[in-house]
């Protein structure tokens, strides 16, 4: 799932860069328009881009490390969505201007009263929402090395 999220995210960002030179209104207050974010969610922390890049890299590595030990399909989905979302935006931070580790994330879904986002952001949000539900239901996250879930 992680790899699928990254591929689809990067493909949609490339399409957005080519297609949305001018904004495309969809509904009142909602449209497709390019924006670039060097910060975290809601453009917070724009001066901390290298730290955000390093943190995202650590998250992706940790998720990849634990993914094979997910205790259920639900938790595997969560790890894939959150890891894929973090990795999709990490690719932007590493490969896009103004330079490696400082790159701006491409956003293109613009909700005027809320925020601009991309598919990586949507995957992260959905993954976190599913994690809350699984946690609320008491579902164990990982399988212990002995085979028992915890």
NORNOR-V731719 format. One record per backbone hydrogen bond with DSSP energy under -1.0 kcal/mol. NH is the residue of the N-H (numbers start at 1). CO is the residue of the C=O. Records with the same first field share a line. If there is no record, write none. Layout:
NH=CO / CO
//
This chain:
5=1
6=2
7=3
8=4
9=5
10=6
11=7
12=8
13=9
14=10
15=11
16=12
17=13
18=14
19=15
20=16
24=32
26=30
27=30
30=27
31=110
32=24
33=108
35=107
37=105
40=44
43=40
44=41
48=45
52=48
53=49
54=50
55=51
56=52
57=53
58=54
59=55
60=56
61=57
62=58
63=59
64=60
65=61
66=62
67=63
69=66
70=67
71=141
76=72
77=73
78=74
79=75
80=76
81=77
82=78
83=79
84=80
85=81
86=82
87=83
88=84
89=85
90=86
91=87
92=88
93=89
94=90
95=91
96=92
99=96
101=93
102=99
103=93
104=97
105=37
107=35
108=117
109=117
110=31
111=115
112=29
114=111
117=109
122=118
123=119
124=120
125=121
126=122
127=123
128=124
129=125
130=126
131=127
132=128
133=129
134=130
135=131
136=132
137=133
138=135
139=134
143=69
144=148
147=144
150=142
//
